[in-house]
Amino acid sequence: MLQKPLPELEGKNIALVAMGQSQLDYHLSRTHSLTFDEVWAVNAMISVLPEVDRAFILDPMSRFFDTEDAGTMTQVMRKYLPEIKYPIYTCELDERVPAAEEFPLGPLVGDLTCAYLNNTIPMTIAFAYWHKVARIDLFGIDFSYKSNLHFAEAGRACVEFWLSKCMDANMQVGVSHRSALLDQNVPIEERIYGFHRLKDPMVAVPHENNWIVSPKSNLELEMKKAGASMPQEIRSPEPYRG
């Protein structure tokens, strides 16, 4: 188990890819030449992504090998887990998964003085925060969907809590435009409460170390003055900076 952060991760740009629908934006970004220093896979994304540097599967490996509790993910995990060569951070070691490494829970919580870690995604983000990466782009981390208002995954609050800590640490955070996380799938003119009801809504766009805040009608001019441009949808991350 790691006792302290890996120095080689400090300042790196990380893509974190999980299993939600917005994982599509990761694949689109790669086909349009967007690159990352490292790619981190969550759970069964180890069976999908051709290039992975680290995986985060916080459930014990026995859940996949000894039970059917993982449902339709069970068979693919049984196939790939024994073959993986890169580190798989998890809660306990298992001889059936040679690449498994114990997640550094004690050192991480001790250094960050916070143990609000209620699912795999915030634990992974906390790992990035602990390592002082420069930027983390999130794909496939959705939690709720406009097309299914009766379904939502648990844990969104914990994820956004850790993203807030990242922003306060001046890390850049990118979220797929398809994701509900940080309201990225909400039209830009509807994101700031109250001001969204004006005839000319106020909008905010991140740029470098600051934000451009302007009536929507004047946004293009203000962005031009600042030398900024709206993120292209095909380049899925929309950067945030605290």
C-alpha positions in Angstrom: 0.0 0.0 0.0 1.2 3.5 -0.8 2.2 5.5 2.3 2.7 8.8 0.4 1.7 10.2 -3.0 3.6 9.2 -6.1 5.7 12.2 -7.1 5.4 11.3 -10.8 1.6 12.0 -10.7 1.9 15.6 -9.4 1.0 18.1 -12.2 -0.4 15.5 -14.6 -3.6 15.6 -16.7 -5.8 12.6 -15.9 -8.8 11.1 -17.7 -11.1 9.3 -15.3 -13.5 7.0 -17.2 -16.4 5.2 -15.6 -19.4 3.3 -16.9 -22.1 5.9 -17.4 -23.5 7.0 -20.8 -21.1 10.0 -21.0 -18.2 7.6 -21.4 -19.0 8.1 -25.1 -17.4 11.5 -24.9 -14.1 9.9 -23.8 -14.0 7.8 -27.0 -15.0 10.8 -29.1 -12.2 12.9 -27.5 -9.6 10.3 -28.3 -10.8 10.0 -31.9 -10.3 13.8 -32.2 -6.7 13.7 -30.8 -7.3 14.8 -27.2 -4.6 13.2 -25.1 -4.0 12.7 -21.4 -1.0 11.9 -19.3 -2.8 9.0 -17.7 -6.1 7.2 -18.1 -7.8 5.8 -15.0 -10.6 3.2 -15.4 -13.4 2.4 -13.0 -14.8 -1.1 -12.6 -15.7 -2.8 -15.9 -14.2 -0.1 -18.0 -11.0 -2.3 -17.8 -12.7 -4.5 -20.4 -13.4 -1.6 -22.8 -10.5 0.9 -22.7 -7.4 -0.1 -24.8 -5.0 2.2 -22.8 -5.3 2.3 -19.1 -2.6 3.3 -16.5 -4.5 2.6 -13.3 -7.9 1.1 -12.3 -10.1 1.7 -9.3 -12.3 -1.2 -8.2 -13.0 -0.6 -4.6 -15.1 -3.7 -4.0 -13.2 -6.8 -2.9 -12.2 -9.1 -5.7 -14.1 -11.9 -4.1 -17.4 -10.1 -5.0 -16.7 -10.9 -8.7 -15.1 -14.4 -8.3 -17.1 -15.9 -5.5 -20.6 -14.3 -5.9 -23.0 -13.1 -8.6 -23.6 -9.8 -6.8 -22.0 -7.8 -9.6 -24.8 -9.0 -11.9 -24.0 -8.7 -15.6 -20.5 -7.3 -14.8 -19.5 -10.6 -13.2 -18.3 -12.6 -16.2 -16.3 -9.8 -17.9 -14.6 -9.0 -14.6 -13.7 -12.6 -14.0 -12.1 -12.7 -17.4 -10.1 -9.5 -17.2 -9.1 -9.1 -13.6 -6.5 -11.9 -13.6 -4.9 -10.5 -16.8 -4.4 -6.9 -15.8 -0.8 -5.6 -15.5 -1.4 -2.0 -14.3 -2.3 -1.2 -10.7 -5.8 -2.0 -9.6 -6.6 -0.1 -6.4 -9.1 -2.0 -4.2 -10.0 -2.7 -0.5 -8.1 -6.0 -0.1 -5.5 -8.1 -1.9 -6.5 -11.3 -3.7 -4.0 -13.8 -5.2 -6.4 -14.2 -8.2 -5.7 -10.6 -9.2 -1.9 -10.1 -9.2 -2.2 -6.4 -10.1 -4.4 -5.6 -7.0 -3.0 -3.0 -4.7 -4.6 -1.9 -1.5 -6.1 1.6 -1.7 -4.1 3.9 0.6 -7.0 4.7 2.8 -5.2 5.4 6.0 -2.4 7.6 4.6 -4.9 9.5 2.3 -7.4 10.2 5.0 -4.7 11.1 7.4 -3.2 13.6 5.0 -6.5 15.1 3.7 -8.3 14.9 7.1 -11.5 13.8 5.5 -13.1 10.4 5.2 -16.3 11.3 3.3 -15.8 8.6 0.7 -19.1 6.8 0.0 -18.4 5.3 -3.5 -15.6 4.5 -5.9 -15.7 7.8 -7.8 -15.0 10.2 -4.9 -12.3 7.8 -3.7 -10.6 8.0 -7.1 -11.0 11.8 -7.2 -9.6 12.0 -3.6 -6.6 9.9 -4.9 -6.0 12.5 -7.7 -6.4 15.4 -5.2 -3.9 13.7 -2.8 -1.5 13.5 -5.7 -1.9 17.1 -6.7 -2.6 16.4 -10.3 -3.1 19.5 -12.5 -6.3 18.5 -14.2 -8.8 15.7 -14.1 -11.4 15.1 -16.8 -14.5 13.0 -15.9 -16.3 10.7 -18.4 -19.1 8.3 -17.7 -19.8 9.8 -14.3 -23.4 10.9 -14.7 -25.6 10.0 -11.7 -28.9 11.1 -13.3 -30.3 11.3 -16.8 -32.8 13.7 -18.4 -34.2 10.7 -20.3 -35.0 8.8 -17.1 -36.2 11.1 -14.3 -37.0 8.1 -12.1 -33.4 6.8 -12.0 -30.5 8.3 -10.2 -27.3 6.7 -8.8 -26.3 7.4 -5.2 -23.1 9.3 -4.4 -23.3 12.5 -6.5 -23.0 14.8 -3.5 -19.8 13.1 -2.4 -18.3 13.4 -5.9 -19.2 17.1 -6.1 -17.8 17.6 -2.6 -14.4 16.3 -3.7 -14.5 18.2 -7.0 -15.0 21.4 -5.0 -11.9 20.6 -3.0 -10.0 20.1 -6.2 -11.2 23.4 -7.5 -10.2 25.1 -4.3 -6.7 23.6 -4.8 -6.6 25.3 -8.2 -6.9 22.0 -10.1 -8.8 22.1 -13.4 -11.8 19.9 -13.6 -13.5 18.8 -16.8 -16.9 17.2 -17.0 -18.5 15.6 -20.1 -21.2 17.8 -21.5 -23.6 14.9 -21.4 -23.2 14.5 -17.6 -25.5 15.9 -15.0 -22.5 16.3 -12.8 -21.9 20.1 -12.0 -25.0 20.7 -14.2 -23.0 20.2 -17.4 -26.1 18.9 -19.3 -28.0 22.1 -18.4 -28.0 24.9 -21.0 -25.5 27.5 -20.0 -28.2 30.2 -19.7 -30.1 28.1 -17.1 -27.3 27.5 -14.7 -27.3 30.6 -12.5 -30.5 30.7 -10.4 -32.6 33.8 -10.6 -30.5 35.4 -13.3 -31.7 32.6 -15.6 -35.2 34.2 -15.5 -34.0 37.5 -17.0 -34.8 38.4 -20.6 -31.1 38.4 -21.2 -29.8 35.7 -18.8 -26.5 36.1 -17.0 -24.0 33.3 -17.9 -20.6 32.3 -16.7 -17.7 30.7 -18.6 -14.4 29.7 -17.1 -11.3 31.1 -18.7 -7.7 30.5 -17.4 -7.7 31.3 -13.7 -10.9 33.2 -13.7 -14.5 33.4 -15.0 -16.2 35.5 -17.6 -19.6 36.6 -16.3 -21.8 38.4 -18.8 -25.3 38.7 -20.1 -25.7 36.0 -22.7 -26.2 38.5 -25.5 -22.8 40.0 -24.8 -20.9 36.8 -24.0 -19.3 36.4 -27.4 -17.8 39.9 -27.3 -16.5 39.5 -23.7 -14.9 36.2 -24.6 -13.3 37.7 -27.6 -11.8 40.5 -25.4 -10.4 37.9 -23.1 -9.0 35.8 -25.9 -11.3 32.9 -24.8 -13.5 30.5 -26.8 -16.3 28.2 -25.8 -15.2 24.6 -25.4 -16.0 22.5 -28.4 -18.6 19.9 -27.7 -16.5 17.2 -29.4 -13.7 17.9 -26.9 -16.0 16.9 -24.1 -14.4 18.4 -21.0 -15.6 21.9 -20.1 -12.9 23.2 -17.9 -13.5 24.6 -14.4 -11.0 26.2 -12.2 -11.4 27.3 -8.6 
